[in-house]
Amino acid sequence: MGLNSSKKSHYLCLLKSYTMKNNRLQIRILLLTLTFLFLNAKDCFGQPTFENSITNTGGAGGAVISKPTGTVLNDLLVIGLMYEKGTAETITPPAGWTVILKTNNSTDCGMVTYYKVATASEPVSYTFGILNGSKWAIGCSRISNVSVASPIDVFMGATGSGITTTAPSITTSSNNALILCFYTNKKDASYTAAVSTTERYDDPNTTEGLPSNMMSSFKMISAGSTGPRNAIASETERWVGQQVAINFVSPLPIELSEFSVRVEDNVERNVTVNWQTTSENDNDYFTIEVSQDGLSWNALKKIKGAGNSSKTINYNYIDRNPYNRVCYYRLKQTDFNGNYSYSKIESVYFEANEKLNVLLFPNPTTDYLTIDMISSDVGECKIFNLLGENVTSKTVTRDNDNNQIAFDVSNLAIGTYIIKTKKGTLRFQKK
């Protein structure tokens, strides 16, 4: 569970709730537009994922590349720009782009890589200035599930001459990195991708006769040395290669395998909230939150987490006083450092009915509690302590003259109690 820095996501949710009527199960589907606000949690979850790319080629002037299809907020955009003239060329990126590495093979050819974390309103294209008129080939890749705070881990470039172009080895600092391998030479050569890599694009500038432009990728499950990746060009020439490691996203603080709510007692309307974790990392506590409309939430109960755990742990809580008709629940998880995230939303539904109109006095009391019935008869009265234990109960009848019932509570220890009365599905509850 987890997302970053005041991100807002809007979802249209179908919430299914269940109730019993005439011994038949009725499924009620409530359609509700919900706005979830995820604040100050982990960036997101999963490994960096290559989504798609786009390429272009050209001659003198700026190198123009379109935004990859499907780009959304916090995607990582990575540019590989290949050009002739090497050290004799000056490249100027558009605003918002950060250089990763520039590698030149003398004045024969060069390569520069850039990155940018996508905003909510990216332009349709980007123009990279090429001061001295080099011919160029460019590619822009879109990568999701990337650490927004620190998207680039390590990188390295190499130059040489021949048919084999080497993207040199790098040493990653974290697990689950995505490695990008860039290749170019001073010809419009095509490439055979290195073993154990997946070719993402191969688009040489055939119109101008140079340069070549290929990129492939692979995953590094464990941190450490990647080893060099050698691609074979269709023509022998001076070349440049780079390896760039994309950072994985920090793991979720917990793995939540279950979150559910159910009505344990349809008359008393007790709702049990259950959840299960299979691992916890720096997990301080959970907060059960409840809502009548799925938009405005109130904290119901705070439950201590396990801190750090790699075993399955079951949690539950009983809500003995849920809202009437429909009641929504969600789980808020908070780390030791204050970061938090939310679970999905679950709901229960109760048949609409009027509540009993009842007055209790005196309150507090030491001997007798008077129940003043303003509406229909009460069939039963129960008194619970704050642990939820039923300490006394009896069937009561109404005095037809004054609608009042005298209930003897003198045998109860001093403390706070909850009284529940009901007739059929009508109910009343009060401290």
Secondary structure as the mmCIF struct_conf table of DSSP 4:
data_model
#
loop_
_struct_conf.conf_type_id
_struct_conf.id
_struct_conf.beg_label_comp_id
_struct_conf.beg_label_asym_id
_struct_conf.beg_label_seq_id
_struct_conf.end_label_comp_id
_struct_conf.end_label_asym_id
_struct_conf.end_label_seq_id
TURN_TY1_P TURN_TY1_P1 SER A 5 SER A 6
STRN STRN1 LYS A 7 LYS A 21
TURN_TY1_P TURN_TY1_P2 ASN A 22 ASN A 23
STRN STRN2 ARG A 24 PHE A 38
BEND BEND1 ASN A 40 ASN A 40
BEND BEND2 ASP A 43 ASP A 43
BEND BEND3 GLY A 46 GLY A 46
STRN STRN3 THR A 49 GLY A 58
BEND BEND4 GLY A 59 GLY A 61
STRN STRN4 ALA A 63 SER A 66
HELX_LH_PP_P HELX_LH_PP_P1 LYS A 67 PRO A 68
TURN_TY1_P TURN_TY1_P3 THR A 69 GLY A 70
TURN_TY1_P TURN_TY1_P4 LEU A 73 ASN A 74
STRN STRN5 LEU A 76 GLU A 84
BEND BEND5 LYS A 85 LYS A 85
HELX_RH_3T_P HELX_RH_3T_P1 GLY A 86 ALA A 88
STRN STRN6 ILE A 91 THR A 92
HELX_LH_PP_P HELX_LH_PP_P2 PRO A 93 PRO A 94
TURN_TY1_P TURN_TY1_P5 ALA A 95 GLY A 96
STRN STRN7 THR A 98 ASN A 105
TURN_TY1_P TURN_TY1_P6 SER A 106 ASP A 108
STRN STRN8 CYS A 109 VAL A 117
BEND BEND6 ALA A 120 SER A 121
BEND BEND7 VAL A 124 VAL A 124
STRN STRN9 SER A 125 ILE A 130
TURN_TY1_P TURN_TY1_P7 LEU A 131 ASN A 132
STRN STRN10 TRP A 136 SER A 144
BEND BEND8 ASN A 145 ASN A 145
BEND BEND9 VAL A 148 ALA A 149
STRN STRN11 ILE A 152 ALA A 167
STRN STRN12 THR A 171 THR A 171
BEND BEND10 SER A 173 ASN A 176
STRN STRN13 ALA A 177 ASN A 185
BEND BEND11 LYS A 186 LYS A 187
STRN STRN14 TYR A 191 THR A 192
HELX_LH_PP_P HELX_LH_PP_P3 ALA A 193 ALA A 194
TURN_TY1_P TURN_TY1_P8 VAL A 195 SER A 196
STRN STRN15 THR A 198 ASP A 202
TURN_TY1_P TURN_TY1_P9 THR A 206 GLY A 209
STRN STRN16 MET A 214 MET A 220
BEND BEND12 ILE A 221 GLY A 224
STRN STRN17 SER A 225 SER A 225
STRN STRN18 ARG A 229 ILE A 246
HELX_LH_PP_P HELX_LH_PP_P4 ASN A 247 LEU A 252
BEND BEND13 PRO A 253 PRO A 253
STRN STRN19 ILE A 254 ASP A 265
TURN_TY1_P TURN_TY1_P10 ASN A 266 ARG A 269
STRN STRN20 ASN A 270 SER A 291
BEND BEND14 GLN A 292 SER A 296
STRN STRN21 ASN A 298 SER A 309
BEND BEND15 LYS A 311 LYS A 311
STRN STRN22 ILE A 313 ASP A 319
BEND BEND16 ARG A 320 ASN A 321
HELX_LH_PP_P HELX_LH_PP_P5 PRO A 322 TYR A 323
BEND BEND17 ASN A 324 ARG A 325
STRN STRN23 VAL A 326 ASP A 335
TURN_TY1_P TURN_TY1_P11 PHE A 336 ASN A 337
BEND BEND18 GLY A 338 GLY A 338
STRN STRN24 TYR A 340 TYR A 342
STRN STRN25 GLU A 346 TYR A 349
HELX_LH_PP_P HELX_LH_PP_P6 GLU A 354 LEU A 356
STRN STRN26 VAL A 358 PHE A 361
BEND BEND19 PRO A 362 PRO A 364
BEND BEND20 THR A 366 ASP A 367
STRN STRN27 TYR A 368 MET A 373
BEND BEND21 ILE A 374 SER A 376
STRN STRN28 GLU A 380 ASN A 385
TURN_TY1_P TURN_TY1_P12 LEU A 386 LEU A 387
BEND BEND22 GLY A 388 GLY A 388
STRN STRN29 ASN A 390 LYS A 394
TURN_TY1_P TURN_TY1_P13 ASN A 400 ASN A 402
STRN STRN30 GLN A 404 ASP A 408
TURN_TY1_P TURN_TY1_P14 SER A 410 ASN A 411
BEND BEND23 LEU A 412 LEU A 412
HELX_LH_PP_P HELX_LH_PP_P7 ALA A 413 ALA A 413
BEND BEND24 ILE A 414 GLY A 415
STRN STRN31 TYR A 417 LYS A 423
TURN_TY1_P TURN_TY1_P15 GLY A 424 THR A 425
STRN STRN32 LEU A 426 LYS A 430
#
